[in-house]
Amino acid sequence: MSKPGKIELMFTLAGAVSGLLYFEFYGCENGCMITSVWWRAGLYGAFMGFLVGGMVKDRFVPQKKTD
């Protein structure tokens, strides 16, 4: 497994910001495990952003060919 690059870092930060914005505007006060606390919503968003960044990395970064 390679170390995270710029693409994963950008998506992780964007996910964290998205999680915090979701908490601010749509998060519930009681009963929601993930979005009821601001740091959990940000952490969940960062995790999801990291996963999405790993999936789309291949589209942005050309792969090295090994012969």
PQR file of N, CA, C, O and H, with PARSE charges and radii, in Angstrom:
ATOM      1  N   MET A   1       0.845  -1.175   0.000 -0.4000 1.5000
ATOM      2  CA  MET A   1       0.000   0.000   0.000 -0.0000 2.0000
ATOM      3  C   MET A   1       0.887   1.235   0.000  0.5500 1.7000
ATOM      4  O   MET A   1       1.818   1.341   0.799 -0.5500 1.4000
ATOM      5  N   SER A   2       0.599   2.153  -0.888 -0.4000 1.5000
ATOM      6  CA  SER A   2       1.419   3.350  -0.993 -0.0000 2.0000
ATOM      7  C   SER A   2       0.945   4.417  -0.016  0.5500 1.7000
ATOM      8  O   SER A   2      -0.181   4.379   0.479 -0.5500 1.4000
ATOM      9  H   SER A   2      -0.157   2.067  -1.537  0.4000 1.0000
ATOM     10  N   LYS A   3       1.828   5.362   0.245 -0.4000 1.5000
ATOM     11  CA  LYS A   3       1.439   6.440   1.152 -0.0000 2.0000
ATOM     12  C   LYS A   3       0.459   7.387   0.452  0.5500 1.7000
ATOM     13  O   LYS A   3       0.512   7.543  -0.768 -0.5500 1.4000
ATOM     14  H   LYS A   3       2.743   5.393  -0.157  0.4000 1.0000
ATOM     15  N   PRO A   4      -0.419   8.008   1.206 -0.5600 1.5000
ATOM     16  CA  PRO A   4      -1.426   8.890   0.603  0.2800 2.0000
ATOM     17  C   PRO A   4      -0.778  10.066  -0.110  0.5500 1.7000
ATOM     18  O   PRO A   4       0.198  10.642   0.371 -0.5500 1.4000
ATOM     19  N   GLY A   5      -1.327  10.407  -1.244 -0.4000 1.5000
ATOM     20  CA  GLY A   5      -0.810  11.513  -2.027 -0.0000 2.0000
ATOM     21  C   GLY A   5      -1.683  12.745  -1.914  0.5500 1.7000
ATOM     22  O   GLY A   5      -2.524  12.861  -1.023 -0.5500 1.4000
ATOM     23  H   GLY A   5      -2.120   9.939  -1.635  0.4000 1.0000
ATOM     24  N   LYS A   6      -1.462  13.655  -2.835 -0.4000 1.5000
ATOM     25  CA  LYS A   6      -2.184  14.929  -2.815 -0.0000 2.0000
ATOM     26  C   LYS A   6      -3.674  14.737  -3.076  0.5500 1.7000
ATOM     27  O   LYS A   6      -4.504  15.427  -2.485 -0.5500 1.4000
ATOM     28  H   LYS A   6      -0.779  13.561  -3.559  0.4000 1.0000
ATOM     29  N   ILE A   7      -4.010  13.804  -3.956 -0.4000 1.5000
ATOM     30  CA  ILE A   7      -5.420  13.591  -4.298 -0.0000 2.0000
ATOM     31  C   ILE A   7      -6.193  13.110  -3.066  0.5500 1.7000
ATOM     32  O   ILE A   7      -7.262  13.634  -2.754 -0.5500 1.4000
ATOM     33  H   ILE A   7      -3.335  13.243  -4.436  0.4000 1.0000
ATOM     34  N   GLU A   8      -5.642  12.107  -2.367 -0.4000 1.5000
ATOM     35  CA  GLU A   8      -6.323  11.601  -1.177 -0.0000 2.0000
ATOM     36  C   GLU A   8      -6.427  12.667  -0.095  0.5500 1.7000
ATOM     37  O   GLU A   8      -7.441  12.759   0.597 -0.5500 1.4000
ATOM     38  H   GLU A   8      -4.773  11.681  -2.620  0.4000 1.0000
ATOM     39  N   LEU A   9      -5.386  13.467   0.050 -0.4000 1.5000
ATOM     40  CA  LEU A   9      -5.403  14.531   1.052 -0.0000 2.0000
ATOM     41  C   LEU A   9      -6.458  15.586   0.735  0.5500 1.7000
ATOM     42  O   LEU A   9      -7.173  16.041   1.628 -0.5500 1.4000
ATOM     43  H   LEU A   9      -4.562  13.392  -0.512  0.4000 1.0000
ATOM     44  N   MET A  10      -6.556  15.974  -0.531 -0.4000 1.5000
ATOM     45  CA  MET A  10      -7.569  16.960  -0.918 -0.0000 2.0000
ATOM     46  C   MET A  10      -8.978  16.424  -0.679  0.5500 1.7000
ATOM     47  O   MET A  10      -9.838  17.140  -0.166 -0.5500 1.4000
ATOM     48  H   MET A  10      -5.975  15.604  -1.256  0.4000 1.0000
ATOM     49  N   PHE A  11      -9.214  15.166  -1.049 -0.4000 1.5000
ATOM     50  CA  PHE A  11     -10.537  14.590  -0.847 -0.0000 2.0000
ATOM     51  C   PHE A  11     -10.839  14.392   0.632  0.5500 1.7000
ATOM     52  O   PHE A  11     -11.989  14.529   1.049 -0.5500 1.4000
ATOM     53  H   PHE A  11      -8.516  14.585  -1.466  0.4000 1.0000
ATOM     54  N   THR A  12      -9.822  14.072   1.432 -0.4000 1.5000
ATOM     55  CA  THR A  12     -10.029  13.915   2.870 -0.0000 2.0000
ATOM     56  C   THR A  12     -10.419  15.241   3.505  0.5500 1.7000
ATOM     57  O   THR A  12     -11.343  15.297   4.316 -0.5500 1.4000
ATOM     58  H   THR A  12      -8.888  13.961   1.094  0.4000 1.0000
ATOM     59  N   LEU A  13      -9.721  16.300   3.141 -0.4000 1.5000
ATOM     60  CA  LEU A  13     -10.062  17.630   3.679 -0.0000 2.0000
ATOM     61  C   LEU A  13     -11.440  18.080   3.205  0.5500 1.7000
ATOM     62  O   LEU A  13     -12.215  18.639   3.982 -0.5500 1.4000
ATOM     63  H   LEU A  13      -8.970  16.255   2.483  0.4000 1.0000
ATOM     64  N   ALA A  14     -11.743  17.838   1.938 -0.4000 1.5000
ATOM     65  CA  ALA A  14     -13.065  18.206   1.427 -0.0000 2.0000
ATOM     66  C   ALA A  14     -14.161  17.410   2.127  0.5500 1.7000
ATOM     67  O   ALA A  14     -15.236  17.942   2.403 -0.5500 1.4000
ATOM     68  H   ALA A  14     -11.114  17.384   1.307  0.4000 1.0000
ATOM     69  N   GLY A  15     -13.894  16.136   2.415 -0.4000 1.5000
ATOM     70  CA  GLY A  15     -14.868  15.318   3.127 -0.0000 2.0000
ATOM     71  C   GLY A  15     -15.078  15.799   4.546  0.5500 1.7000
ATOM     72  O   GLY A  15     -16.206  15.812   5.040 -0.5500 1.4000
ATOM     73  H   GLY A  15     -13.021  15.704   2.191  0.4000 1.0000
ATOM     74  N   ALA A  16     -13.990  16.201   5.216 -0.4000 1.5000
ATOM     75  CA  ALA A  16     -14.114  16.714   6.585 -0.0000 2.0000
ATOM     76  C   ALA A  16     -14.943  17.993   6.610  0.5500 1.7000
ATOM     77  O   ALA A  16     -15.804  18.165   7.472 -0.5500 1.4000
ATOM     78  H   ALA A  16     -13.073  16.190   4.815  0.4000 1.0000
ATOM     79  N   VAL A  17     -14.681  18.877   5.673 -0.4000 1.5000
ATOM     80  CA  VAL A  17     -15.452  20.123   5.599 -0.0000 2.0000
ATOM     81  C   VAL A  17     -16.905  19.817   5.276  0.5500 1.7000
ATOM     82  O   VAL A  17     -17.809  20.438   5.835 -0.5500 1.4000
ATOM     83  H   VAL A  17     -13.980  18.737   4.973  0.4000 1.0000
ATOM     84  N   SER A  18     -17.138  18.869   4.382 -0.4000 1.5000
ATOM     85  CA  SER A  18     -18.511  18.493   4.040 -0.0000 2.0000
ATOM     86  C   SER A  18     -19.241  17.903   5.243  0.5500 1.7000
ATOM     87  O   SER A  18     -20.420  18.187   5.458 -0.5500 1.4000
ATOM     88  H   SER A  18     -16.404  18.365   3.927  0.4000 1.0000
ATOM     89  N   GLY A  19     -18.547  17.087   6.022 -0.4000 1.5000
ATOM     90  CA  GLY A  19     -19.158  16.519   7.222 -0.0000 2.0000
ATOM     91  C   GLY A  19     -19.521  17.590   8.233  0.5500 1.7000
ATOM     92  O   GLY A  19     -20.585  17.535   8.850 -0.5500 1.4000
ATOM     93  H   GLY A  19     -17.589  16.856   5.848  0.4000 1.0000
ATOM     94  N   LEU A  20     -18.641  18.561   8.402 -0.4000 1.5000
ATOM     95  CA  LEU A  20     -18.939  19.651   9.334 -0.0000 2.0000
ATOM     96  C   LEU A  20     -20.085  20.533   8.842  0.5500 1.7000
ATOM     97  O   LEU A  20     -20.915  20.982   9.632 -0.5500 1.4000
ATOM     98  H   LEU A  20     -17.777  18.606   7.901  0.4000 1.0000
ATOM     99  N   LEU A  21     -20.123  20.778   7.528 -0.4000 1.5000
ATOM    100  CA  LEU A  21     -21.234  21.552   6.974 -0.0000 2.0000
ATOM    101  C   LEU A  21     -22.545  20.785   7.095  0.5500 1.7000
ATOM    102  O   LEU A  21     -23.593  21.374   7.360 -0.5500 1.4000
ATOM    103  H   LEU A  21     -19.448  20.413   6.886  0.4000 1.0000
ATOM    104  N   TYR A  22     -22.486  19.478   6.901 -0.4000 1.5000
ATOM    105  CA  TYR A  22     -23.688  18.668   7.074 -0.0000 2.0000
ATOM    106  C   TYR A  22     -24.181  18.753   8.512  0.5500 1.7000
ATOM    107  O   TYR A  22     -25.380  18.882   8.756 -0.5500 1.4000
ATOM    108  H   TYR A  22     -21.635  18.999   6.685  0.4000 1.0000
ATOM    109  N   PHE A  23     -23.263  18.683   9.455 -0.4000 1.5000
ATOM    110  CA  PHE A  23     -23.656  18.798  10.862 -0.0000 2.0000
ATOM    111  C   PHE A  23     -24.289  20.151  11.135  0.5500 1.7000
ATOM    112  O   PHE A  23     -25.301  20.239  11.829 -0.5500 1.4000
ATOM    113  H   PHE A  23     -22.288  18.578   9.257  0.4000 1.0000
ATOM    114  N   GLU A  24     -23.697  21.202  10.592 -0.4000 1.5000
ATOM    115  CA  GLU A  24     -24.174  22.557  10.869 -0.0000 2.0000
ATOM    116  C   GLU A  24     -25.578  22.792  10.314  0.5500 1.7000
ATOM    117  O   GLU A  24     -26.410  23.408  10.981 -0.5500 1.4000
ATOM    118  H   GLU A  24     -22.875  21.131  10.027  0.4000 1.0000
ATOM    119  N   PHE A  25     -25.848  22.309   9.103 -0.4000 1.5000
ATOM    120  CA  PHE A  25     -27.112  22.641   8.456 -0.0000 2.0000
ATOM    121  C   PHE A  25     -28.173  21.545   8.557  0.5500 1.7000
ATOM    122  O   PHE A  25     -29.363  21.858   8.602 -0.5500 1.4000
ATOM    123  H   PHE A  25     -25.173  21.809   8.562  0.4000 1.0000
ATOM    124  N   TYR A  26     -27.773  20.258   8.594 -0.4000 1.5000
ATOM    125  CA  TYR A  26     -28.755  19.184   8.557 -0.0000 2.0000
ATOM    126  C   TYR A  26     -28.643  18.211   9.725  0.5500 1.7000
ATOM    127  O   TYR A  26     -29.533  17.383   9.915 -0.5500 1.4000
ATOM    128  H   TYR A  26     -26.806  20.004   8.558  0.4000 1.0000
ATOM    129  N   GLY A  27     -27.599  18.289  10.490 -0.4000 1.5000
ATOM    130  CA  GLY A  27     -27.385  17.320  11.565 -0.0000 2.0000
ATOM    131  C   GLY A  27     -28.510  17.320  12.581  0.5500 1.7000
ATOM    132  O   GLY A  27     -29.123  18.353  12.851 -0.5500 1.4000
ATOM    133  H   GLY A  27     -26.876  18.962  10.336  0.4000 1.0000
ATOM    134  N   CYS A  28     -28.773  16.149  13.142 -0.4000 1.5000
ATOM    135  CA  CYS A  28     -29.845  16.065  14.128 -0.0000 2.0000
ATOM    136  C   CYS A  28     -29.268  16.226  15.533  0.5500 1.7000
ATOM    137  O   CYS A  28     -28.064  16.077  15.740 -0.5500 1.4000
ATOM    138  H   CYS A  28     -28.275  15.310  12.923  0.4000 1.0000
ATOM    139  N   GLU A  29     -30.122  16.527  16.473 -0.4000 1.5000
ATOM    140  CA  GLU A  29     -29.682  16.780  17.841 -0.0000 2.0000
ATOM    141  C   GLU A  29     -29.684  15.522  18.693  0.5500 1.7000
ATOM    142  O   GLU A  29     -28.817  15.363  19.552 -0.5500 1.4000
ATOM    143  H   GLU A  29     -31.100  16.649  16.305  0.4000 1.0000
ATOM    144  N   ASN A  30     -30.626  14.639  18.478 -0.4000 1.5000
ATOM    145  CA  ASN A  30     -30.731  13.419  19.276 -0.0000 2.0000
ATOM    146  C   ASN A  30     -30.969  12.227  18.355  0.5500 1.7000
ATOM    147  O   ASN A  30     -31.644  12.350  17.333 -0.5500 1.4000
ATOM    148  H   ASN A  30     -31.330  14.769  17.780  0.4000 1.0000
ATOM    149  N   GLY A  31     -30.425  11.099  18.712 -0.4000 1.5000
ATOM    150  CA  GLY A  31     -30.749   9.874  18.003 -0.0000 2.0000
ATOM    151  C   GLY A  31     -29.849   9.498  16.846  0.5500 1.7000
ATOM    152  O   GLY A  31     -29.828   8.331  16.455 -0.5500 1.4000
ATOM    153  H   GLY A  31     -29.877  10.998  19.542  0.4000 1.0000
ATOM    154  N   CYS A  32     -29.119  10.415  16.292 -0.4000 1.5000
ATOM    155  CA  CYS A  32     -28.220  10.086  15.184 -0.0000 2.0000
ATOM    156  C   CYS A  32     -26.836   9.790  15.739  0.5500 1.7000
ATOM    157  O   CYS A  32     -26.254  10.632  16.422 -0.5500 1.4000
ATOM    158  H   CYS A  32     -29.136  11.363  16.609  0.4000 1.0000
ATOM    159  N   MET A  33     -26.306   8.622  15.460 -0.4000 1.5000
ATOM    160  CA  MET A  33     -25.015   8.257  16.033 -0.0000 2.0000
ATOM    161  C   MET A  33     -23.874   9.076  15.443  0.5500 1.7000
ATOM    162  O   MET A  33     -22.981   9.509  16.172 -0.5500 1.4000
ATOM    163  H   MET A  33     -26.779   7.938  14.905  0.4000 1.0000
ATOM    164  N   ILE A  34     -23.895   9.289  14.146 -0.4000 1.5000
ATOM    165  CA  ILE A  34     -22.756   9.923  13.496 -0.0000 2.0000
ATOM    166  C   ILE A  34     -22.876  11.443  13.493  0.5500 1.7000
ATOM    167  O   ILE A  34     -21.902  12.135  13.793 -0.5500 1.4000
ATOM    168  H   ILE A  34     -24.620   8.938  13.554  0.4000 1.0000
ATOM    169  N   THR A  35     -24.026  11.965  13.168 -0.4000 1.5000
ATOM    170  CA  THR A  35     -24.137  13.406  12.945 -0.0000 2.0000
ATOM    171  C   THR A  35     -24.637  14.195  14.140  0.5500 1.7000
ATOM    172  O   THR A  35     -24.922  15.384  14.001 -0.5500 1.4000
ATOM    173  H   THR A  35     -24.817  11.403  12.925  0.4000 1.0000
ATOM    174  N   SER A  36     -24.754  13.582  15.308 -0.4000 1.5000
ATOM    175  CA  SER A  36     -25.239  14.342  16.456 -0.0000 2.0000
ATOM    176  C   SER A  36     -24.118  15.105  17.155  0.5500 1.7000
ATOM    177  O   SER A  36     -24.400  15.989  17.963 -0.5500 1.4000
ATOM    178  H   SER A  36     -24.522  12.616  15.422  0.4000 1.0000
ATOM    179  N   VAL A  37     -22.864  14.791  16.870 -0.4000 1.5000
ATOM    180  CA  VAL A  37     -21.704  15.466  17.458 -0.0000 2.0000
ATOM    181  C   VAL A  37     -20.835  15.985  16.320  0.5500 1.7000
ATOM    182  O   VAL A  37     -20.599  15.269  15.347 -0.5500 1.4000
ATOM    183  H   VAL A  37     -22.635  14.073  16.213  0.4000 1.0000
ATOM    184  N   TRP A  38     -20.360  17.208  16.428 -0.4000 1.5000
ATOM    185  CA  TRP A  38     -19.651  17.837  15.315 -0.0000 2.0000
ATOM    186  C   TRP A  38     -18.380  17.106  14.917  0.5500 1.7000
ATOM    187  O   TRP A  38     -18.089  16.990  13.727 -0.5500 1.4000
ATOM    188  H   TRP A  38     -20.551  17.790  17.218  0.4000 1.0000
ATOM    189  N   TRP A  39     -17.610  16.608  15.892 -0.4000 1.5000
ATOM    190  CA  TRP A  39     -16.348  15.976  15.537 -0.0000 2.0000
ATOM    191  C   TRP A  39     -16.565  14.613  14.894  0.5500 1.7000
ATOM    192  O   TRP A  39     -15.751  14.183  14.076 -0.5500 1.4000
ATOM    193  H   TRP A  39     -17.847  16.702  16.859  0.4000 1.0000
ATOM    194  N   ARG A  40     -17.649  13.925  15.250 -0.4000 1.5000
ATOM    195  CA  ARG A  40     -17.945  12.652  14.595 -0.0000 2.0000
ATOM    196  C   ARG A  40     -18.375  12.863  13.150  0.5500 1.7000
ATOM    197  O   ARG A  40     -18.009  12.089  12.266 -0.5500 1.4000
ATOM    198  H   ARG A  40     -18.309  14.274  15.915  0.4000 1.0000
ATOM    199  N   ALA A  41     -19.148  13.909  12.917 -0.4000 1.5000
ATOM    200  CA  ALA A  41     -19.568  14.201  11.550 -0.0000 2.0000
ATOM    201  C   ALA A  41     -18.358  14.567  10.687  0.5500 1.7000
ATOM    202  O   ALA A  41     -18.266  14.136   9.537 -0.5500 1.4000
ATOM    203  H   ALA A  41     -19.445  14.538  13.635  0.4000 1.0000
ATOM    204  N   GLY A  42     -17.435  15.356  11.231 -0.4000 1.5000
ATOM    205  CA  GLY A  42     -16.223  15.704  10.490 -0.0000 2.0000
ATOM    206  C   GLY A  42     -15.328  14.513  10.244  0.5500 1.7000
ATOM    207  O   GLY A  42     -14.759  14.377   9.160 -0.5500 1.4000
ATOM    208  H   GLY A  42     -17.510  15.706  12.165  0.4000 1.0000
ATOM    209  N   LEU A  43     -15.194  13.647  11.235 -0.4000 1.5000
ATOM    210  CA  LEU A  43     -14.375  12.452  11.096 -0.0000 2.0000
ATOM    211  C   LEU A  43     -14.974  11.484  10.077  0.5500 1.7000
ATOM    212  O   LEU A  43     -14.251  10.904   9.267 -0.5500 1.4000
ATOM    213  H   LEU A  43     -15.657  13.758  12.115  0.4000 1.0000
ATOM    214  N   TYR A  44     -16.282  11.314  10.120 -0.4000 1.5000
ATOM    215  CA  TYR A  44     -16.952  10.448   9.151 -0.0000 2.0000
ATOM    216  C   TYR A  44     -16.806  11.009   7.737  0.5500 1.7000
ATOM    217  O   TYR A  44     -16.551  10.260   6.794 -0.5500 1.4000
ATOM    218  H   TYR A  44     -16.869  11.785  10.779  0.4000 1.0000
ATOM    219  N   GLY A  45     -16.967  12.319   7.590 -0.4000 1.5000
ATOM    220  CA  GLY A  45     -16.793  12.941   6.280 -0.0000 2.0000
ATOM    221  C   GLY A  45     -15.371  12.796   5.772  0.5500 1.7000
ATOM    222  O   GLY A  45     -15.161  12.555   4.583 -0.5500 1.4000
ATOM    223  H   GLY A  45     -17.175  12.928   8.356  0.4000 1.0000
ATOM    224  N   ALA A  46     -14.387  12.939   6.660 -0.4000 1.5000
ATOM    225  CA  ALA A  46     -12.990  12.779   6.259 -0.0000 2.0000
ATOM    226  C   ALA A  46     -12.717  11.348   5.815  0.5500 1.7000
ATOM    227  O   ALA A  46     -12.019  11.128   4.824 -0.5500 1.4000
ATOM    228  H   ALA A  46     -14.558  13.135   7.626  0.4000 1.0000
ATOM    229  N   PHE A  47     -13.257  10.384   6.533 -0.4000 1.5000
ATOM    230  CA  PHE A  47     -13.072   8.981   6.163 -0.0000 2.0000
ATOM    231  C   PHE A  47     -13.699   8.688   4.808  0.5500 1.7000
ATOM    232  O   PHE A  47     -13.088   8.021   3.973 -0.5500 1.4000
ATOM    233  H   PHE A  47     -13.824  10.563   7.337  0.4000 1.0000
ATOM    234  N   MET A  48     -14.901   9.175   4.585 -0.4000 1.5000
ATOM    235  CA  MET A  48     -15.555   8.968   3.302 -0.0000 2.0000
ATOM    236  C   MET A  48     -14.796   9.676   2.170  0.5500 1.7000
ATOM    237  O   MET A  48     -14.668   9.135   1.071 -0.5500 1.4000
ATOM    238  H   MET A  48     -15.398   9.717   5.264  0.4000 1.0000
ATOM    239  N   GLY A  49     -14.297  10.878   2.444 -0.4000 1.5000
ATOM    240  CA  GLY A  49     -13.505  11.588   1.447 -0.0000 2.0000
ATOM    241  C   GLY A  49     -12.225  10.845   1.095  0.5500 1.7000
ATOM    242  O   GLY A  49     -11.822  10.812  -0.068 -0.5500 1.4000
ATOM    243  H   GLY A  49     -14.401  11.317   3.337  0.4000 1.0000
ATOM    244  N   PHE A  50     -11.585  10.248   2.097 -0.4000 1.5000
ATOM    245  CA  PHE A  50     -10.378   9.463   1.843 -0.0000 2.0000
ATOM    246  C   PHE A  50     -10.685   8.250   0.969  0.5500 1.7000
ATOM    247  O   PHE A  50      -9.920   7.926   0.061 -0.5500 1.4000
ATOM    248  H   PHE A  50     -11.913  10.274   3.041  0.4000 1.0000
ATOM    249  N   LEU A  51     -11.800   7.584   1.241 -0.4000 1.5000
ATOM    250  CA  LEU A  51     -12.168   6.430   0.432 -0.0000 2.0000
ATOM    251  C   LEU A  51     -12.483   6.828  -1.006  0.5500 1.7000
ATOM    252  O   LEU A  51     -12.051   6.157  -1.943 -0.5500 1.4000
ATOM    253  H   LEU A  51     -12.421   7.848   1.979  0.4000 1.0000
ATOM    254  N   VAL A  52     -13.220   7.896  -1.183 -0.4000 1.5000
ATOM    255  CA  VAL A  52     -13.552   8.362  -2.529 -0.0000 2.0000
ATOM    256  C   VAL A  52     -12.287   8.834  -3.247  0.5500 1.7000
ATOM    257  O   VAL A  52     -12.123   8.587  -4.442 -0.5500 1.4000
ATOM    258  H   VAL A  52     -13.571   8.441  -0.422  0.4000 1.0000
ATOM    259  N   GLY A  53     -11.398   9.508  -2.524 -0.4000 1.5000
ATOM    260  CA  GLY A  53     -10.139   9.948  -3.126 -0.0000 2.0000
ATOM    261  C   GLY A  53      -9.298   8.780  -3.601  0.5500 1.7000
ATOM    262  O   GLY A  53      -8.642   8.871  -4.639 -0.5500 1.4000
ATOM    263  H   GLY A  53     -11.532   9.708  -1.554  0.4000 1.0000
ATOM    264  N   GLY A  54      -9.306   7.694  -2.864 -0.4000 1.5000
ATOM    265  CA  GLY A  54      -8.581   6.509  -3.290 -0.0000 2.0000
ATOM    266  C   GLY A  54      -9.186   5.873  -4.530  0.5500 1.7000
ATOM    267  O   GLY A  54      -8.470   5.309  -5.357 -0.5500 1.4000
ATOM    268  H   GLY A  54      -9.838   7.619  -2.021  0.4000 1.0000
ATOM    269  N   MET A  55     -10.511   5.964  -4.661 -0.4000 1.5000
ATOM    270  CA  MET A  55     -11.164   5.377  -5.832 -0.0000 2.0000
ATOM    271  C   MET A  55     -10.929   6.204  -7.094  0.5500 1.7000
ATOM    272  O   MET A  55     -10.744   5.641  -8.173 -0.5500 1.4000
ATOM    273  H   MET A  55     -11.093   6.422  -3.989  0.4000 1.0000
ATOM    274  N   VAL A  56     -10.935   7.527  -6.972 -0.4000 1.5000
ATOM    275  CA  VAL A  56     -10.800   8.367  -8.162 -0.0000 2.0000
ATOM    276  C   VAL A  56      -9.352   8.735  -8.465  0.5500 1.7000
ATOM    277  O   VAL A  56      -9.083   9.404  -9.463 -0.5500 1.4000
ATOM    278  H   VAL A  56     -11.086   7.984  -6.095  0.4000 1.0000
ATOM    279  N   LYS A  57      -8.428   8.314  -7.630 -0.4000 1.5000
ATOM    280  CA  LYS A  57      -7.024   8.645  -7.842 -0.0000 2.0000
ATOM    281  C   LYS A  57      -6.530   8.136  -9.193  0.5500 1.7000
ATOM    282  O   LYS A  57      -5.737   8.802  -9.859 -0.5500 1.4000
ATOM    283  H   LYS A  57      -8.647   7.771  -6.819  0.4000 1.0000
ATOM    284  N   ASP A  58      -6.993   6.974  -9.590 -0.4000 1.5000
ATOM    285  CA  ASP A  58      -6.541   6.391 -10.850 -0.0000 2.0000
ATOM    286  C   ASP A  58      -6.954   7.225 -12.057  0.5500 1.7000
ATOM    287  O   ASP A  58      -6.304   7.164 -13.101 -0.5500 1.4000
ATOM    288  H   ASP A  58      -7.638   6.433  -9.049  0.4000 1.0000
ATOM    289  N   ARG A  59      -8.003   7.984 -11.931 -0.4000 1.5000
ATOM    290  CA  ARG A  59      -8.430   8.832 -13.046 -0.0000 2.0000
ATOM    291  C   ARG A  59      -7.562  10.081 -13.196  0.5500 1.7000
ATOM    292  O   ARG A  59      -7.421  10.606 -14.301 -0.5500 1.4000
ATOM    293  H   ARG A  59      -8.531   8.033 -11.083  0.4000 1.0000
ATOM    294  N   PHE A  60      -6.983  10.557 -12.098 -0.4000 1.5000
ATOM    295  CA  PHE A  60      -6.188  11.779 -12.126 -0.0000 2.0000
ATOM    296  C   PHE A  60      -4.694  11.526 -12.288  0.5500 1.7000
ATOM    297  O   PHE A  60      -3.995  12.321 -12.916 -0.5500 1.4000
ATOM    298  H   PHE A  60      -7.098  10.130 -11.201  0.4000 1.0000
ATOM    299  N   VAL A  61      -4.202  10.434 -11.731 -0.4000 1.5000
ATOM    300  CA  VAL A  61      -2.774  10.154 -11.729 -0.0000 2.0000
ATOM    301  C   VAL A  61      -2.481   9.037 -12.714  0.5500 1.7000
ATOM    302  O   VAL A  61      -3.001   7.932 -12.559 -0.5500 1.4000
ATOM    303  H   VAL A  61      -4.770   9.788 -11.220  0.4000 1.0000
ATOM    304  N   PRO A  62      -1.653   9.300 -13.734 -0.5600 1.5000
ATOM    305  CA  PRO A  62      -1.334   8.233 -14.686  0.2800 2.0000
ATOM    306  C   PRO A  62      -0.501   7.136 -14.019  0.5500 1.7000
ATOM    307  O   PRO A  62       0.383   7.416 -13.209 -0.5500 1.4000
ATOM    308  N   GLN A  63      -0.798   5.890 -14.374 -0.4000 1.5000
ATOM    309  CA  GLN A  63      -0.092   4.751 -13.814 -0.0000 2.0000
ATOM    310  C   GLN A  63       1.216   4.521 -14.564  0.5500 1.7000
ATOM    311  O   GLN A  63       1.296   4.729 -15.775 -0.5500 1.4000
ATOM    312  H   GLN A  63      -1.516   5.663 -15.032  0.4000 1.0000
ATOM    313  N   LYS A  64       2.239   4.090 -13.828 -0.4000 1.5000
ATOM    314  CA  LYS A  64       3.518   3.753 -14.453 -0.0000 2.0000
ATOM    315  C   LYS A  64       3.424   2.344 -15.013  0.5500 1.7000
ATOM    316  O   LYS A  64       2.951   1.419 -14.352 -0.5500 1.4000
ATOM    317  H   LYS A  64       2.174   3.922 -12.845  0.4000 1.0000
ATOM    318  N   LYS A  65       3.887   2.207 -16.244 -0.4000 1.5000
ATOM    319  CA  LYS A  65       3.858   0.887 -16.869 -0.0000 2.0000
ATOM    320  C   LYS A  65       5.128   0.137 -16.503  0.5500 1.7000
ATOM    321  O   LYS A  65       6.232   0.673 -16.590 -0.5500 1.4000
ATOM    322  H   LYS A  65       4.271   2.958 -16.780  0.4000 1.0000
ATOM    323  N   THR A  66       4.953  -1.097 -16.098 -0.4000 1.5000
ATOM    324  CA  THR A  66       6.115  -1.949 -15.805 -0.0000 2.0000
ATOM    325  C   THR A  66       6.129  -3.086 -16.826  0.5500 1.7000
ATOM    326  O   THR A  66       5.143  -3.805 -16.993 -0.5500 1.4000
ATOM    327  H   THR A  66       4.055  -1.532 -16.028  0.4000 1.0000
ATOM    328  N   ASP A  67       7.239  -3.229 -17.484 -0.4000 1.5000
ATOM    329  CA  ASP A  67       7.362  -4.293 -18.496 -0.0000 2.0000
ATOM    330  C   ASP A  67       8.182  -5.425 -17.980  0.5500 1.7000
ATOM    331  O   ASP A  67       8.393  -6.408 -18.690 -0.5500 1.4000
ATOM    332  H   ASP A  67       8.039  -2.646 -17.349  0.4000 1.0000
TER
END
